[in-house]
């Protein structure tokens, strides 16, 4: 059986949906399980039961400081080894993402997986097109962002979910492989032109100041988000790879459209 962690999150739920559409038996695990899901709380090792699971899709338990993320991942991998899991598919971060503020936890998890004795496949996911859209801001004059004219090799979340389902459905064919799953580079100018609006660039200092003043963000998030902005702006997240197209066996979803659709929804919600 395949188990997908973080089952109620956006990537994991799409992966489970894709597996179901392919008639591949799979179950979800979550801290807050719904009917048919297994309770998995990464902060409570007693709940980490992977009995009967042959392939584990480990969706990164981010949104925390590195030490907490790594403790969670270690607990999962220890339980997977104990319970006889054969293969771990880990949703990591694109190779270009080494400059990002949340890269260390991904690379350290990759090391743990490779040293753990289980079969493995690493999916180095690019940043979501949906996230790119969410990081842009609407103003009365159009769009505003700290990205300048930098390009991002964004990828649609649904394409990454399909890739995870393909690998999990036939793990032996992908054993010991690391895939860099990114799309074609796009810019905020591309998005603005799609929407028929102007784009204004703000400085990184102004962006950081806004983030630090945002009381809804956790302490680790402003530097994390600023690292995305400067990496895009200065050309460190725009490399390409054929891995995703080859895995999917079809063209990628148009990420300009996905990003623009995300922005259009944000504008509608704000009205």
DRENZA-430717 format. One record per residue (C-alpha): residue number from 0; residue in three letters; x, y, z. Coordinates in nm, 4 decimals, padded with zeros to 6 digits. Layout:
N
<pt n="NUM" res="ala" c1="X" c2="Y" c3="Z"/>
...
REM end
This chain:
271
<pt n="0" res="unk" c1="00.0000" c2="00.0000" c3="00.0000"/>
<pt n="1" res="unk" c1="00.1036" c2="00.3587" c3="-00.0650"/>
<pt n="2" res="unk" c1="00.0804" c2="00.6103" c3="00.2181"/>
<pt n="3" res="unk" c1="00.0871" c2="00.9858" c3="00.1500"/>
<pt n="4" res="unk" c1="00.1621" c2="01.2125" c3="00.4450"/>
<pt n="5" res="unk" c1="00.0063" c2="01.5553" c3="00.4964"/>
<pt n="6" res="unk" c1="-00.3036" c2="01.4178" c3="00.3300"/>
<pt n="7" res="unk" c1="-00.5183" c2="01.7266" c3="00.3792"/>
<pt n="8" res="unk" c1="-00.2568" c2="01.9624" c3="00.2365"/>
<pt n="9" res="unk" c1="-00.2791" c2="02.0845" c3="-00.1196"/>
<pt n="10" res="unk" c1="00.0029" c2="01.8783" c3="-00.2737"/>
<pt n="11" res="unk" c1="-00.0769" c2="01.5573" c3="-00.0860"/>
<pt n="12" res="unk" c1="-00.4504" c2="01.5736" c3="-00.1515"/>
<pt n="13" res="unk" c1="-00.3868" c2="01.6198" c3="-00.5234"/>
<pt n="14" res="unk" c1="-00.1435" c2="01.3273" c3="-00.5171"/>
<pt n="15" res="unk" c1="-00.4028" c2="01.1041" c3="-00.3518"/>
<pt n="16" res="unk" c1="-00.6621" c2="01.2165" c3="-00.6065"/>
<pt n="17" res="unk" c1="-00.4254" c2="01.1307" c3="-00.8906"/>
<pt n="18" res="unk" c1="-00.3526" c2="00.7868" c3="-00.7429"/>
<pt n="19" res="unk" c1="-00.7259" c2="00.7195" c3="-00.7081"/>
<pt n="20" res="unk" c1="-00.7848" c2="00.8171" c3="-01.0710"/>
<pt n="21" res="unk" c1="-00.5136" c2="00.5696" c3="-01.1695"/>
<pt n="22" res="unk" c1="-00.6759" c2="00.2955" c3="-00.9555"/>
<pt n="23" res="unk" c1="-00.3611" c2="00.2699" c3="-00.7442"/>
<pt n="24" res="unk" c1="-00.4405" c2="00.1695" c3="-00.3820"/>
<pt n="25" res="unk" c1="-00.3298" c2="00.4464" c3="-00.1477"/>
<pt n="26" res="unk" c1="-00.4166" c2="00.5970" c3="00.1877"/>
<pt n="27" res="unk" c1="-00.3540" c2="00.9331" c3="00.3452"/>
<pt n="28" res="unk" c1="-00.2059" c2="01.0187" c3="00.6796"/>
<pt n="29" res="unk" c1="-00.2639" c2="01.3431" c3="00.8640"/>
<pt n="30" res="unk" c1="-00.2369" c2="01.5143" c3="01.2013"/>
<pt n="31" res="unk" c1="-00.6096" c2="01.5836" c3="01.1623"/>
<pt n="32" res="unk" c1="-00.7360" c2="01.2783" c3="00.9704"/>
<pt n="33" res="unk" c1="-01.0678" c2="01.2606" c3="00.7928"/>
<pt n="34" res="unk" c1="-01.2621" c2="00.9406" c3="00.7316"/>
<pt n="35" res="unk" c1="-01.0409" c2="00.6663" c3="00.5916"/>
<pt n="36" res="unk" c1="-00.7161" c2="00.8405" c3="00.6808"/>
<pt n="37" res="unk" c1="-00.4582" c2="00.7297" c3="00.9341"/>
<pt n="38" res="unk" c1="-00.3612" c2="00.9679" c3="01.2137"/>
<pt n="39" res="unk" c1="00.0033" c2="01.0695" c3="01.1756"/>
<pt n="40" res="unk" c1="00.1335" c2="01.3448" c3="01.3993"/>
<pt n="41" res="unk" c1="00.5002" c2="01.4027" c3="01.3226"/>
<pt n="42" res="unk" c1="00.5448" c2="01.5631" c3="01.6647"/>
<pt n="43" res="unk" c1="00.4055" c2="01.2534" c3="01.8393"/>
<pt n="44" res="unk" c1="00.6104" c2="00.9441" c3="01.7419"/>
<pt n="45" res="unk" c1="00.3549" c2="00.7153" c3="01.9071"/>
<pt n="46" res="unk" c1="00.1120" c2="00.7938" c3="01.6230"/>
<pt n="47" res="unk" c1="00.3569" c2="00.7040" c3="01.3455"/>
<pt n="48" res="unk" c1="00.2227" c2="00.3686" c3="01.2330"/>
<pt n="49" res="unk" c1="00.3304" c2="00.2586" c3="00.8844"/>
<pt n="50" res="unk" c1="00.2343" c2="-00.1075" c3="00.9143"/>
<pt n="51" res="unk" c1="00.1191" c2="-00.2438" c3="00.5799"/>
<pt n="52" res="unk" c1="00.2790" c2="00.0451" c3="00.3924"/>
<pt n="53" res="unk" c1="00.5204" c2="-00.0490" c3="00.1142"/>
<pt n="54" res="unk" c1="00.5774" c2="00.2970" c3="-00.0357"/>
<pt n="55" res="unk" c1="00.5736" c2="00.6156" c3="00.1679"/>
<pt n="56" res="unk" c1="00.5287" c2="00.9518" c3="-00.0009"/>
<pt n="57" res="unk" c1="00.6814" c2="01.1886" c3="00.2525"/>
<pt n="58" res="unk" c1="00.5506" c2="01.5374" c3="00.1874"/>
<pt n="59" res="unk" c1="00.7835" c2="01.7755" c3="00.3644"/>
<pt n="60" res="unk" c1="00.6642" c2="01.8900" c3="00.7065"/>
<pt n="61" res="unk" c1="00.7862" c2="02.2458" c3="00.6601"/>
<pt n="62" res="unk" c1="00.6419" c2="02.5615" c3="00.8151"/>
<pt n="63" res="unk" c1="00.8734" c2="02.5441" c3="01.1154"/>
<pt n="64" res="unk" c1="01.2328" c2="02.6084" c3="01.2124"/>
<pt n="65" res="unk" c1="01.4893" c2="02.3674" c3="01.0651"/>
<pt n="66" res="unk" c1="01.5487" c2="02.1732" c3="01.3860"/>
<pt n="67" res="unk" c1="01.1786" c2="02.1015" c3="01.4266"/>
<pt n="68" res="unk" c1="01.1341" c2="02.0011" c3="01.0624"/>
<pt n="69" res="unk" c1="01.4314" c2="01.7655" c3="01.0783"/>
<pt n="70" res="unk" c1="01.3159" c2="01.6107" c3="01.4055"/>
<pt n="71" res="unk" c1="00.9798" c2="01.5421" c3="01.2431"/>
<pt n="72" res="unk" c1="01.1339" c2="01.3874" c3="00.9346"/>
<pt n="73" res="unk" c1="01.3721" c2="01.1728" c3="01.1402"/>
<pt n="74" res="unk" c1="01.0821" c2="01.0401" c3="01.3470"/>
<pt n="75" res="unk" c1="00.8947" c2="00.9472" c3="01.0282"/>
<pt n="76" res="unk" c1="01.1938" c2="00.7777" c3="00.8696"/>
<pt n="77" res="unk" c1="01.2738" c2="00.5859" c3="01.1884"/>
<pt n="78" res="unk" c1="00.9152" c2="00.4606" c3="01.2058"/>
<pt n="79" res="unk" c1="00.9168" c2="00.3716" c3="00.8350"/>
<pt n="80" res="unk" c1="01.2288" c2="00.1591" c3="00.8815"/>
<pt n="81" res="unk" c1="01.0834" c2="-00.0073" c3="01.1898"/>
<pt n="82" res="unk" c1="00.7532" c2="-00.0903" c3="01.0193"/>
<pt n="83" res="unk" c1="00.9013" c2="-00.2401" c3="00.7033"/>
<pt n="84" res="unk" c1="00.8411" c2="00.0339" c3="00.4471"/>
<pt n="85" res="unk" c1="01.0310" c2="-00.0549" c3="00.1291"/>
<pt n="86" res="unk" c1="01.0561" c2="00.2807" c3="-00.0475"/>
<pt n="87" res="unk" c1="01.0392" c2="00.6505" c3="00.0430"/>
<pt n="88" res="unk" c1="00.9434" c2="00.9172" c3="-00.2096"/>
<pt n="89" res="unk" c1="01.0394" c2="01.2565" c3="-00.0690"/>
<pt n="90" res="unk" c1="00.9081" c2="01.5892" c3="-00.1996"/>
<pt n="91" res="unk" c1="01.2190" c2="01.8024" c3="-00.1714"/>
<pt n="92" res="unk" c1="01.3273" c2="02.1378" c3="-00.3160"/>
<pt n="93" res="unk" c1="01.4692" c2="02.2124" c3="-00.6609"/>
<pt n="94" res="unk" c1="01.8458" c2="02.2025" c3="-00.6919"/>
<pt n="95" res="unk" c1="01.8536" c2="02.5764" c3="-00.7618"/>
<pt n="96" res="unk" c1="01.6841" c2="02.6294" c3="-00.4260"/>
<pt n="97" res="unk" c1="02.0079" c2="02.5874" c3="-00.2303"/>
<pt n="98" res="unk" c1="02.0095" c2="02.9663" c3="-00.1832"/>
<pt n="99" res="unk" c1="01.6662" c2="02.9694" c3="-00.0194"/>
<pt n="100" res="unk" c1="01.6196" c2="03.0104" c3="00.3527"/>
<pt n="101" res="unk" c1="01.4396" c2="02.6764" c3="00.3863"/>
<pt n="102" res="unk" c1="01.6792" c2="02.4655" c3="00.1762"/>
<pt n="103" res="unk" c1="01.8831" c2="02.3179" c3="00.4597"/>
<pt n="104" res="unk" c1="01.6004" c2="02.1062" c3="00.6015"/>
<pt n="105" res="unk" c1="01.5363" c2="01.9572" c3="00.2581"/>
<pt n="106" res="unk" c1="01.8993" c2="01.8731" c3="00.1881"/>
<pt n="107" res="unk" c1="01.9501" c2="01.7297" c3="00.5365"/>
<pt n="108" res="unk" c1="01.6392" c2="01.5139" c3="00.4926"/>
<pt n="109" res="unk" c1="01.7739" c2="01.3869" c3="00.1613"/>
<pt n="110" res="unk" c1="02.0911" c2="01.2822" c3="00.3434"/>
<pt n="111" res="unk" c1="01.8922" c2="01.1007" c3="00.6112"/>
<pt n="112" res="unk" c1="01.6889" c2="00.9154" c3="00.3503"/>
<pt n="113" res="unk" c1="01.9924" c2="00.8057" c3="00.1520"/>
<pt n="114" res="unk" c1="02.1682" c2="00.6852" c3="00.4680"/>
<pt n="115" res="unk" c1="01.8618" c2="00.5092" c3="00.6064"/>
<pt n="116" res="unk" c1="01.8765" c2="00.1830" c3="00.4123"/>
<pt n="117" res="unk" c1="01.5342" c2="00.2092" c3="00.2447"/>
<pt n="118" res="unk" c1="01.4713" c2="00.2435" c3="-00.1253"/>
<pt n="119" res="unk" c1="01.4284" c2="00.6067" c3="-00.2193"/>
<pt n="120" res="unk" c1="01.3392" c2="00.8605" c3="-00.4842"/>
<pt n="121" res="unk" c1="01.3904" c2="01.2341" c3="-00.4389"/>
<pt n="122" res="unk" c1="01.1513" c2="01.4723" c3="-00.6120"/>
<pt n="123" res="unk" c1="01.3166" c2="01.8141" c3="-00.6076"/>
<pt n="124" res="unk" c1="01.0083" c2="02.0259" c3="-00.6659"/>
<pt n="125" res="unk" c1="01.0266" c2="02.3747" c3="-00.8091"/>
<pt n="126" res="unk" c1="00.8360" c2="02.6592" c3="-00.6475"/>
<pt n="127" res="unk" c1="00.4660" c2="02.6523" c3="-00.7194"/>
<pt n="128" res="unk" c1="00.3179" c2="02.8872" c3="-00.9767"/>
<pt n="129" res="unk" c1="00.0357" c2="02.9305" c3="-00.7266"/>
<pt n="130" res="unk" c1="00.2883" c2="03.0530" c3="-00.4691"/>
<pt n="131" res="unk" c1="00.4398" c2="03.2965" c3="-00.7194"/>
<pt n="132" res="unk" c1="00.0976" c2="03.4477" c3="-00.7679"/>
<pt n="133" res="unk" c1="00.0300" c2="03.4633" c3="-00.3957"/>
<pt n="134" res="unk" c1="00.3535" c2="03.6583" c3="-00.3389"/>
<pt n="135" res="unk" c1="00.2465" c2="03.9382" c3="-00.5723"/>
<pt n="136" res="unk" c1="00.0416" c2="04.2311" c3="-00.4455"/>
<pt n="137" res="unk" c1="-00.2462" c2="04.4129" c3="-00.6077"/>
<pt n="138" res="unk" c1="-00.2402" c2="04.7936" c3="-00.5987"/>
<pt n="139" res="unk" c1="-00.4762" c2="05.0457" c3="-00.7610"/>
<pt n="140" res="unk" c1="-00.2192" c2="05.0760" c3="-01.0422"/>
<pt n="141" res="unk" c1="-00.1661" c2="04.7042" c3="-01.1058"/>
<pt n="142" res="unk" c1="00.0826" c2="04.4569" c3="-00.9579"/>
<pt n="143" res="unk" c1="00.3652" c2="04.5206" c3="-00.7132"/>
<pt n="144" res="unk" c1="00.6477" c2="04.2846" c3="-00.6216"/>
<pt n="145" res="unk" c1="01.0121" c2="04.2590" c3="-00.5132"/>
<pt n="146" res="unk" c1="01.0988" c2="04.0281" c3="-00.8038"/>
<pt n="147" res="unk" c1="01.2070" c2="04.2862" c3="-01.0609"/>
<pt n="148" res="unk" c1="01.2566" c2="04.1295" c3="-01.4031"/>
<pt n="149" res="unk" c1="01.3922" c2="03.8047" c3="-01.2577"/>
<pt n="150" res="unk" c1="01.2527" c2="03.4760" c3="-01.3858"/>
<pt n="151" res="unk" c1="01.1257" c2="03.1787" c3="-01.1843"/>
<pt n="152" res="unk" c1="01.1053" c2="02.8223" c3="-01.3175"/>
<pt n="153" res="unk" c1="00.7643" c2="02.7867" c3="-01.1583"/>
<pt n="154" res="unk" c1="00.5582" c2="02.4698" c3="-01.1827"/>
<pt n="155" res="unk" c1="00.1899" c2="02.3944" c3="-01.1348"/>
<pt n="156" res="unk" c1="00.1164" c2="02.2099" c3="-00.8118"/>
<pt n="157" res="unk" c1="-00.1062" c2="01.9627" c3="-00.9986"/>
<pt n="158" res="unk" c1="00.1837" c2="01.8619" c3="-01.2268"/>
<pt n="159" res="unk" c1="00.4003" c2="01.7869" c3="-00.9227"/>
<pt n="160" res="unk" c1="00.1211" c2="01.5809" c3="-00.7698"/>
<pt n="161" res="unk" c1="00.0910" c2="01.3779" c3="-01.0896"/>
<pt n="162" res="unk" c1="00.4667" c2="01.3185" c3="-01.0892"/>
<pt n="163" res="unk" c1="00.4544" c2="01.1993" c3="-00.7282"/>
<pt n="164" res="unk" c1="00.1705" c2="00.9601" c3="-00.8115"/>
<pt n="165" res="unk" c1="00.3584" c2="00.8209" c3="-01.1122"/>
<pt n="166" res="unk" c1="00.6716" c2="00.7546" c3="-00.9073"/>
<pt n="167" res="unk" c1="00.4832" c2="00.6115" c3="-00.6098"/>
<pt n="168" res="unk" c1="00.2870" c2="00.3812" c3="-00.8382"/>
<pt n="169" res="unk" c1="00.6061" c2="00.2204" c3="-00.9737"/>
<pt n="170" res="unk" c1="00.8831" c2="00.2950" c3="-00.7239"/>
<pt n="171" res="unk" c1="01.1211" c2="00.0314" c3="-00.8547"/>
<pt n="172" res="unk" c1="01.1480" c2="00.2119" c3="-01.1871"/>
<pt n="173" res="unk" c1="01.2614" c2="00.5261" c3="-01.0074"/>
<pt n="174" res="unk" c1="01.4749" c2="00.3809" c3="-00.7284"/>
<pt n="175" res="unk" c1="01.7844" c2="00.5811" c3="-00.6404"/>
<pt n="176" res="unk" c1="01.6925" c2="00.8692" c3="-00.8699"/>
<pt n="177" res="unk" c1="01.6732" c2="01.2412" c3="-00.7996"/>
<pt n="178" res="unk" c1="01.4487" c2="01.4425" c3="-01.0297"/>
<pt n="179" res="unk" c1="01.4560" c2="01.8206" c3="-01.0667"/>
<pt n="180" res="unk" c1="01.0942" c2="01.9105" c3="-01.1339"/>
<pt n="181" res="unk" c1="01.0685" c2="02.2642" c3="-01.2665"/>
<pt n="182" res="unk" c1="00.8851" c2="02.4443" c3="-01.5423"/>
<pt n="183" res="unk" c1="00.9894" c2="02.7039" c3="-01.7996"/>
<pt n="184" res="unk" c1="01.1072" c2="03.0346" c3="-01.6502"/>
<pt n="185" res="unk" c1="00.8402" c2="03.3047" c3="-01.6206"/>
<pt n="186" res="unk" c1="00.8541" c2="03.6651" c3="-01.4985"/>
<pt n="187" res="unk" c1="00.6116" c2="03.8998" c3="-01.3293"/>
<pt n="188" res="unk" c1="00.6092" c2="04.0950" c3="-01.6565"/>
<pt n="189" res="unk" c1="00.4688" c2="03.7839" c3="-01.8264"/>
<pt n="190" res="unk" c1="00.1944" c2="03.7678" c3="-01.5638"/>
<pt n="191" res="unk" c1="00.1174" c2="04.1397" c3="-01.5821"/>
<pt n="192" res="unk" c1="00.0890" c2="04.1216" c3="-01.9612"/>
<pt n="193" res="unk" c1="-00.1443" c2="03.8235" c3="-01.9317"/>
<pt n="194" res="unk" c1="-00.3664" c2="04.0251" c3="-01.6975"/>
<pt n="195" res="unk" c1="-00.3298" c2="04.3484" c3="-01.8914"/>
<pt n="196" res="unk" c1="-00.1925" c2="04.5470" c3="-01.5958"/>
<pt n="197" res="unk" c1="00.1267" c2="04.7265" c3="-01.5003"/>
<pt n="198" res="unk" c1="00.3973" c2="04.5901" c3="-01.2675"/>
<pt n="199" res="unk" c1="00.5973" c2="04.7988" c3="-01.0233"/>
<pt n="200" res="unk" c1="00.9107" c2="04.6685" c3="-00.8502"/>
<pt n="201" res="unk" c1="00.9857" c2="04.7517" c3="-00.4879"/>
<pt n="202" res="unk" c1="01.3241" c2="04.7197" c3="-00.3172"/>
<pt n="203" res="unk" c1="01.4190" c2="04.4208" c3="-00.1067"/>
<pt n="204" res="unk" c1="01.4597" c2="04.6408" c3="00.1999"/>
<pt n="205" res="unk" c1="01.1062" c2="04.7705" c3="00.1663"/>
<pt n="206" res="unk" c1="00.9807" c2="04.4165" c3="00.1126"/>
<pt n="207" res="unk" c1="01.1588" c2="04.2864" c3="00.4221"/>
<pt n="208" res="unk" c1="01.0271" c2="04.5757" c3="00.6295"/>
<pt n="209" res="unk" c1="00.6718" c2="04.4974" c3="00.5219"/>
<pt n="210" res="unk" c1="00.7180" c2="04.1322" c3="00.6122"/>
<pt n="211" res="unk" c1="00.8627" c2="04.2140" c3="00.9541"/>
<pt n="212" res="unk" c1="00.5671" c2="04.4425" c3="01.0223"/>
<pt n="213" res="unk" c1="00.3183" c2="04.1682" c3="00.9333"/>
<pt n="214" res="unk" c1="00.2035" c2="04.0276" c3="01.2650"/>
<pt n="215" res="unk" c1="00.0511" c2="03.7204" c3="01.1013"/>
<pt n="216" res="unk" c1="00.3915" c2="03.5798" c3="01.0005"/>
<pt n="217" res="unk" c1="00.5965" c2="03.3465" c3="01.2177"/>
<pt n="218" res="unk" c1="00.9539" c2="03.4567" c3="01.3016"/>
<pt n="219" res="unk" c1="01.1209" c2="03.2306" c3="01.0421"/>
<pt n="220" res="unk" c1="00.8939" c2="03.3403" c3="00.7567"/>
<pt n="221" res="unk" c1="01.0195" c2="03.6942" c3="00.6714"/>
<pt n="222" res="unk" c1="01.3765" c2="03.5760" c3="00.5974"/>
<pt n="223" res="unk" c1="01.2390" c2="03.2747" c3="00.4107"/>
<pt n="224" res="unk" c1="01.0186" c2="03.4909" c3="00.1876"/>
<pt n="225" res="unk" c1="01.2937" c2="03.7481" c3="00.1359"/>
<pt n="226" res="unk" c1="01.5266" c2="03.4694" c3="00.0216"/>
<pt n="227" res="unk" c1="01.2732" c2="03.3737" c3="-00.2457"/>
<pt n="228" res="unk" c1="01.2497" c2="03.7349" c3="-00.3620"/>
<pt n="229" res="unk" c1="01.6236" c2="03.7935" c3="-00.3907"/>
<pt n="230" res="unk" c1="01.6854" c2="03.4545" c3="-00.5528"/>
<pt n="231" res="unk" c1="01.4274" c2="03.5219" c3="-00.8230"/>
<pt n="232" res="unk" c1="01.5320" c2="03.8823" c3="-00.8675"/>
<pt n="233" res="unk" c1="01.8985" c2="03.7954" c3="-00.9166"/>
<pt n="234" res="unk" c1="01.8555" c2="03.4945" c3="-01.1431"/>
<pt n="235" res="unk" c1="01.9119" c2="03.1964" c3="-00.9144"/>
<pt n="236" res="unk" c1="01.5804" c2="03.0127" c3="-00.9712"/>
<pt n="237" res="unk" c1="01.5500" c2="03.0066" c3="-01.3474"/>
<pt n="238" res="unk" c1="01.7243" c2="02.6847" c3="-01.4554"/>
<pt n="239" res="unk" c1="01.5360" c2="02.4348" c3="-01.6675"/>
<pt n="240" res="unk" c1="01.5120" c2="02.0555" c3="-01.6665"/>
<pt n="241" res="unk" c1="01.3365" c2="01.7983" c3="-01.8837"/>
<pt n="242" res="unk" c1="01.2700" c2="01.5671" c3="-01.5870"/>
<pt n="243" res="unk" c1="00.9080" c2="01.6683" c3="-01.5273"/>
<pt n="244" res="unk" c1="00.8033" c2="01.6500" c3="-01.8918"/>
<pt n="245" res="unk" c1="00.9653" c2="01.3078" c3="-01.9192"/>
<pt n="246" res="unk" c1="00.7929" c2="01.1796" c3="-01.6069"/>
<pt n="247" res="unk" c1="00.4521" c2="01.3096" c3="-01.7121"/>
<pt n="248" res="unk" c1="00.4843" c2="01.2156" c3="-02.0782"/>
<pt n="249" res="unk" c1="00.2987" c2="01.5319" c3="-02.1767"/>
<pt n="250" res="unk" c1="00.3475" c2="01.9096" c3="-02.1925"/>
<pt n="251" res="unk" c1="00.3445" c2="02.0950" c3="-01.8626"/>
<pt n="252" res="unk" c1="00.0520" c2="02.3030" c3="-01.7446"/>
<pt n="253" res="unk" c1="00.0927" c2="02.6657" c3="-01.8507"/>
<pt n="254" res="unk" c1="00.2344" c2="02.8357" c3="-01.5424"/>
<pt n="255" res="unk" c1="00.1689" c2="03.1893" c3="-01.6657"/>
<pt n="256" res="unk" c1="-00.1991" c2="03.0986" c3="-01.6753"/>
<pt n="257" res="unk" c1="-00.1878" c2="02.9293" c3="-01.3336"/>
<pt n="258" res="unk" c1="-00.0155" c2="03.2298" c3="-01.1755"/>
<pt n="259" res="unk" c1="-00.2517" c2="03.4764" c3="-01.3426"/>
<pt n="260" res="unk" c1="-00.5544" c2="03.2735" c3="-01.2333"/>
<pt n="261" res="unk" c1="-00.4265" c2="03.2781" c3="-00.8741"/>
<pt n="262" res="unk" c1="-00.3890" c2="03.6549" c3="-00.8905"/>
<pt n="263" res="unk" c1="-00.7300" c2="03.7074" c3="-01.0498"/>
<pt n="264" res="unk" c1="-00.8884" c2="03.5079" c3="-00.7664"/>
<pt n="265" res="unk" c1="-00.6988" c2="03.7135" c3="-00.5071"/>
<pt n="266" res="unk" c1="-00.8253" c2="04.0351" c3="-00.6663"/>
<pt n="267" res="unk" c1="-01.1812" c2="03.9046" c3="-00.6714"/>
<pt n="268" res="unk" c1="-01.1620" c2="03.8005" c3="-00.3050"/>
<pt n="269" res="unk" c1="-01.0330" c2="04.1444" c3="-00.2074"/>
<pt n="270" res="unk" c1="-01.3336" c2="04.3234" c3="-00.3579"/>
REM end
